[in-house]
Amino acid sequence: MLWVPGSDCGASPAAMEYVSTRGGARAVNFEGALLSGYAPDGGLFMPQCIPSLDRDTLRRWSSLSYPGLVKELCSLFIPAELVPRNALHGTSGDTGSSAIESVRGQKNVDIFVLLPKGLCTQIQELQMTTVIEDNVHVFAAHGNSDEIDEPIKELFADVDFAGKYNLMSLNSINWSRIMVQIAHYFYAYFQCAPSLDTTPLPVVEIVVPTGGGGNITAGCIAQKMGLPIRLVAVVNSNDIIHRTVQHGDFSLAESVKATLAPAMDIQEPYNVERILWLLSGSDSCQIKTLMEQFNTSKRLKLPEDLHRKLSETLGSCSASDEDIVGAMRRCWEENQYLLCPHSAVAAHYHYSQPHSIPRCCLAPASPAKFQDAVLRANLVPQIPPEITALTAMETRSNPLERGWDWAQVLRGRIEAVAQQWEAQAGSVCTPEQGGNTGQVVTPVCV
């Protein structure tokens, strides 16, 4: 196994450091990247170097189970002594409910989840609002997915506040989410590659339903590690990633469109910053300049060289609602397999584009959560009893109305929860004592 450094970072995971894509924050170790969100300079943490895998390693990994593959992959980025302590797992969509399930009822951790009110499906909302454990705090915001990301970013930019209350993120802002998703690509490749005994190794095309860009970022890293895959990012009518790949036009449309694939209704896919950083050769100065321009004007024309590298790395496609229901209907008619609308975005590409190499479409969610889309495709929803039971359960959430300072509302709630936690513990740890509350507070936006 070889190490391909962005800069000198040693020859083992123990020496691995994580740097901001914008270069204005100090490097941190894995634990520092894990227990964080945005870097203090507004960038996103990335490993300072990417390991390059040889054929022997790929052949050995090909016989592993999925959990075994995840363990091997993670060991490249995490010091060995930390691996047993991290219940790390990747989720494809439904970040809020997945994150809630991982910590509900746990001591010394509180989770704050922001959901875009009315822009998730009813079942998605119920999966979050029916959890009434004391350490779960759900906020129903009257805004879209891009808008609810702003207060999260603001809290992480306040380094003192983030440090005092141990803020971290569990969506793809957090490097650990990206890291675990890298395993998806290796697993898919080993399932689809006809043989690992040929030279060169066969190429597999992987089609990725894409919203915030976290999963496709993991694919780009897998590719950089030496996995012979061709990547296609497929979006819904919110097509900023498609326009960026095809034309170098990383610019906002007039508004976010509500579609049948709501988890992908995103106009500001923050993980594009990670992809551009990778393709720029870890040029944090260039990325800082480009992202500052985008943040100011919400428009960005990629430099020609960077756009060329992006278009060589990714293919792309955009699917309308009509395309989505068409793919759902065709998949059922041909295979008796019910797709969720996000999976159908990838299936649309498969049905519309011929291929001469093995192809894999990632399927991120259950159709049971998207009954309206299933009915729109003239299909019959398959609803498990545990999903049906949600409609009769007690719900709890906190409103975030338009016109409110959402970041300030969150600050107040986090401070109140921390004070309550300290009172229950019977002591208060002050900065002079060299510590903080000891509590992990996790804001998550979905």
Secondary structure by P-SEA (a helix, b strand, c coil): cccccccccccccccbbbbbcccccccccaaaaaacccccccccccccbbbbbcaaaaaaaccccaaaaaaaaaaacccccccccccccccccaaaaaaaaaccccccbbbbbbcccccccaaaaaaccccccccbbbbbccccccccaaaaaaaaaaaaaaaaabbbbcccccaaaaaaaaaaaaaaaaaccccccccccbbbbbbbbcccaaaaaaaaaaaaaccbbbbbbbbccccaaaaaacccccccccccccccccccccccccaaaaaaaaaaccaaaaaaaaaaaaaacccccccaaaaaaaaaacccccccaaaaaaaaaaaaacccccccaaaaaaaaaaaacccccbbbbbbcccccccaaaaaaacccccccccccccccbbbbbbbbccccaaaaaaaaaaaaaaaaaaaaacccccccccccccbbbbbbcc
